[in-house]
Amino acid sequence: MNATAVTVFHRPADATAFRTWLARLAEIAAAADGFVEACRAADAEPPLEPGLSVTFRTARAADEFLDSPRRAAVLAEGESLGFHRRSTDLIIVDGQLPPPGVGVFQHTVSPGKESDFVATEARLVTLSATFPGFDGAALFHAGGAGRWCSVLRFRTPEHLSAWMRSEQRAAALPALRSELAEDFSVVAHTTPFGSTLRTVDGQTRVTPTWKIAMLVLLVLYPTVMTLSRFLGPILDAAGAPPWLAMWLSQIVSVALMSWILSPAVAVCFRRWLDPVDGAGKRVGALGAAVVAAVYALTLLLFASVKWLQYWDYT
């Protein structure tokens, strides 16, 4: 899963020199293993911080770039030119919650409204700066048509929550929404079993339990059937008593489901599991129908292929 490293800076005295230097930093990132894209922050509006976001294919690749000697040398050169970082680097990983006190918002801006959107974001940041614990905000054009990402930092999660739930923010959001092609969303956290947690407009939304139950069954049935067919005989041949063989089989089953099978299936059903994107009746019914169809296929497979039938494999 992609990981984005976000670095923000104090507003420089020489904006032109800073942009030239920041381009060098982006070039170093582009040469690193696992690089995906680099985005310079939109900092024309004073409340918005200058900065750079660099996306890599894995969190490890992002860490290796952040710790690389080449990056350290360029940062040291920037320090000598007066380009100072305003905070520690942030790592934002797809499918995981941002660091404490950090809000990450994704936007799809309507064509022709980019400049209005940036101005509205600046006004929103100016308002959020009046709240206790405010630490800064940066806005990035995240690649793709109209895709933007804003990163808002507060000192603690409680300070961020107070801003998210405030009447002042609620009153300012209609102007922002008028410039979007679709409502903005907040970066979500997804568990290995597919349950997705999102906070939208200060309200927490979670994947419905019935969807998680359907996907657990989707993965559990073929896993148990396959282990019974192939692992069971091995344990029997090794002389394991039934109670121990079952326990060992369940360990393998839980491990496979937790770290490999369920996360892979959750990716395929990402939209259906999303408590916002998948909340519509049409999306819900379509996803359930697909899961039911896979149920039927797995039942047919184990019912018709004798080689897979653990009760008759001899």
C-alpha positions in Angstrom: 0.0 0.0 0.0 1.2 3.5 -0.8 2.8 5.7 1.8 3.2 9.4 1.5 5.9 11.5 3.3 4.8 15.0 3.9 7.3 17.8 4.8 6.2 21.3 5.5 8.4 24.4 5.8 8.3 27.9 7.2 7.4 30.5 4.5 10.7 31.4 2.8 11.9 35.0 2.2 12.9 34.1 -1.4 10.0 32.1 -2.9 11.7 31.6 -6.3 14.8 30.2 -4.8 12.8 28.0 -2.5 10.8 26.5 -5.4 14.1 25.8 -7.3 15.6 24.1 -4.2 12.3 22.1 -3.6 12.5 20.8 -7.2 15.9 19.3 -6.4 14.4 17.6 -3.3 11.7 16.1 -5.5 14.3 14.9 -8.1 16.1 13.0 -5.3 12.8 11.4 -4.3 12.1 10.5 -7.9 15.4 8.6 -8.1 14.6 6.5 -5.0 13.3 3.0 -5.0 9.5 2.7 -4.9 8.8 6.3 -6.0 5.3 7.0 -7.2 4.9 10.8 -7.4 5.9 14.1 -5.8 3.6 17.1 -5.2 4.6 20.7 -4.2 2.2 22.3 -1.8 -0.1 25.2 -3.1 1.3 28.0 -1.0 0.2 31.2 -2.9 -2.3 31.9 -0.1 -0.4 32.9 3.1 -2.3 30.6 5.6 -1.2 27.6 3.6 2.2 26.2 4.3 4.8 25.5 1.6 5.9 21.9 1.5 6.4 18.7 -0.5 4.6 15.4 -0.4 6.3 12.3 -1.9 4.5 9.1 -2.4 6.1 5.6 -2.4 4.8 2.1 -3.0 5.6 1.1 0.6 6.1 2.7 4.0 9.6 1.1 4.1 10.5 2.9 0.8 9.3 6.2 2.3 11.4 5.7 5.4 14.5 4.8 3.3 14.0 8.1 1.4 13.5 10.2 4.5 16.7 8.7 6.1 18.8 8.8 2.9 22.2 10.7 2.9 21.3 12.4 -0.3 18.1 13.9 1.2 20.0 14.9 4.4 22.6 16.7 2.3 19.9 18.7 0.3 18.1 19.5 3.6 21.3 20.8 5.1 21.8 23.0 2.0 18.3 24.3 2.4 18.9 25.1 6.0 21.9 27.2 5.0 19.7 29.1 2.5 17.1 29.7 5.2 14.6 27.0 4.2 13.6 25.5 7.6 11.2 22.7 8.3 8.2 23.7 10.4 7.5 20.2 11.8 8.7 16.6 11.7 8.0 14.6 8.6 4.6 12.9 8.5 4.0 9.5 7.0 0.5 8.8 5.8 -0.1 5.2 4.8 -3.1 4.1 2.7 -5.6 2.2 4.8 -4.2 3.4 8.1 -5.2 6.2 10.4 -2.9 9.3 10.1 -0.7 10.3 13.0 -2.5 11.6 16.2 -3.8 15.1 15.7 -3.5 15.0 11.9 -6.5 15.2 9.6 -6.0 14.2 6.0 -8.8 15.3 3.6 -9.3 14.2 0.0 -11.1 16.4 -2.5 -12.3 16.2 -6.1 -12.5 19.8 -7.4 -14.8 20.7 -10.2 -13.1 21.8 -13.5 -12.4 25.5 -13.6 -12.8 26.0 -9.8 -9.3 25.2 -8.7 -8.3 28.7 -7.8 -11.6 29.3 -5.9 -11.1 26.0 -4.1 -7.6 27.0 -3.0 -8.9 30.4 -1.8 -11.7 28.7 0.2 -9.2 26.3 1.7 -7.1 29.2 2.8 -10.1 30.9 4.5 -10.9 27.6 6.2 -7.3 27.3 7.5 -7.4 30.8 8.7 -10.5 30.0 10.7 -9.1 26.7 12.1 -6.0 28.7 13.2 -8.2 30.5 15.8 -8.8 27.2 17.6 -6.5 25.9 20.4 -3.8 23.5 19.4 -3.7 24.5 15.7 -0.3 23.6 14.3 -0.5 24.3 10.6 -2.0 23.1 7.3 -0.8 22.3 3.8 -2.6 21.7 0.5 -1.4 19.4 -2.3 -2.6 18.8 -5.8 -2.6 15.0 -5.4 -2.4 14.0 -9.1 -5.2 13.1 -11.4 -7.9 15.4 -12.7 -9.2 17.6 -9.9 -7.7 15.5 -7.1 -6.4 17.5 -4.1 -5.3 16.6 -0.6 -5.2 18.8 2.5 -3.2 18.0 5.6 -4.3 19.7 8.8 -2.2 19.4 12.0 -3.3 20.0 15.6 -1.3 19.4 18.7 -3.6 16.5 20.0 -6.5 14.4 18.7 -8.7 16.3 21.1 -7.8 19.6 19.6 -8.5 18.3 16.1 -11.8 16.8 17.1 -12.9 20.1 18.7 -12.3 21.8 15.3 -14.0 19.1 13.3 -17.1 19.3 15.5 -17.2 23.1 15.7 -20.1 25.2 14.6 -17.6 27.5 12.8 -16.4 24.7 10.6 -19.9 23.5 9.8 -20.9 27.0 8.7 -17.8 27.3 6.4 -18.2 23.9 4.7 -21.0 24.8 2.2 -18.7 27.2 0.4 -16.1 24.5 0.1 -18.6 21.9 -1.2 -19.9 24.2 -3.9 -16.5 23.9 -5.6 -16.3 20.1 -5.4 -17.4 17.5 -7.9 -18.2 15.2 -5.1 -18.2 15.5 -1.3 -14.8 15.4 0.3 -13.7 12.5 2.4 -11.3 11.8 5.3 -8.5 9.3 5.0 -9.8 6.0 6.5 -8.5 3.1 8.5 -9.3 -0.4 7.3 -8.8 -3.5 9.5 -7.5 -6.8 8.1 -11.0 -8.2 7.9 -12.2 -5.2 5.8 -14.0 -3.1 8.4 -13.4 0.5 7.4 -13.5 3.5 9.8 -14.0 7.0 8.4 -14.6 10.3 10.0 -16.7 12.6 7.9 -17.9 16.0 9.1 -16.9 15.0 12.7 -19.0 11.9 12.6 -17.5 8.4 12.7 -18.8 5.9 10.2 -18.0 2.2 10.2 -18.6 -0.7 7.7 -21.9 -2.4 8.6 -21.4 -5.7 10.5 -23.4 -7.8 8.0 -20.9 -6.9 5.2 -18.0 -8.0 7.4 -19.8 -11.2 8.3 -20.4 -12.0 4.6 -16.8 -11.5 3.7 -15.6 -13.6 6.7 -17.7 -16.5 5.5 -16.5 -16.0 1.9 -12.9 -16.5 3.1 -13.5 -18.9 6.0 -15.3 -21.7 4.1 -12.7 -22.4 1.4 -9.9 -22.0 3.9 -11.3 -24.6 6.3 -12.2 -26.9 3.5 -8.7 -26.7 1.9 -6.9 -27.1 5.3 -9.1 -30.1 6.1 -8.1 -31.7 2.8 -4.4 -31.0 2.8 -3.2 -30.1 6.3 -5.4 -32.6 8.1 -3.8 -35.7 6.6 -0.3 -34.4 7.4 -1.2 -33.8 11.0 -2.9 -37.3 11.2 0.2 -38.9 9.7 2.4 -37.1 12.2 0.4 -38.7 15.0 -1.3 -35.5 16.3 -4.4 -36.3 18.4 -7.7 -34.8 17.0 -7.9 -32.1 19.6 -4.3 -30.9 18.9 -4.7 -31.3 15.1 -7.8 -29.1 15.2 -6.0 -26.4 17.3 -3.0 -26.3 14.9 -5.3 -26.2 11.9 -7.1 -23.2 13.4 -3.8 -21.4 14.1 -3.0 -21.7 10.4 -6.5 -20.7 9.4 -6.5 -17.6 11.5 -3.1 -16.6 10.3 -4.0 -17.0 6.7 -7.2 -15.0 7.1 -5.7 -12.2 9.2 -2.6 -11.4 7.1 -3.2 -12.7 3.6 -6.7 -13.8 2.5 -9.0 -11.3 4.2 -6.9 -8.2 3.4 -6.7 -9.4 -0.3 -10.5 -9.8 -0.5 -11.1 -6.5 1.3 -9.1 -4.7 -1.4 -11.4 -6.3 -4.1 -14.5 -5.1 -2.2 -13.0 -1.8 -1.1 -15.9 0.4 -2.3 -18.6 -1.9 -1.0 -17.0 -2.0 2.4 -16.5 1.8 2.6 -19.1 3.2 5.0 -19.5 6.3 2.7 -18.9 5.2 -0.8 -20.7 1.9 -0.3 -23.6 3.2 1.7 -26.0 3.4 -1.2 -28.7 0.7 -1.7 -27.6 -0.1 -5.2 -23.9 -0.5 -4.3 -24.9 -2.6 -1.2 -27.1 -4.9 -3.2 -24.6 -5.3 -6.1 -21.8 -6.2 -3.7 -23.9 -8.7 -1.8 -24.9 -10.3 -5.1 -21.3 -10.7 -6.1 -20.4 -12.3 -2.7 -23.4 -14.6 -3.0 -22.2 -15.6 -6.5 -18.8 -16.5 -5.1 -20.5 -18.5 -2.4 -22.2 -20.5 -5.1 -19.0 -21.1 -7.0 -17.1 -22.3 -4.0 -19.9 -24.6 -3.0 -20.0 -26.0 -6.5 -16.2 -26.4 -6.6 -16.1 -28.5 -3.4 -19.2 -30.4 -4.2 -18.1 -31.5 -7.7 -14.3 -31.9 -7.4 -13.7 -35.2 -5.6 -9.9 -34.5 -5.2 -10.8 -31.5 -2.9 -13.2 -33.5 -0.7 -11.4 -34.1 2.6 -13.9 -36.7 3.6 -13.3 -38.9 0.6 -9.7 -38.0 -0.5 -8.5 -41.6 -0.1 
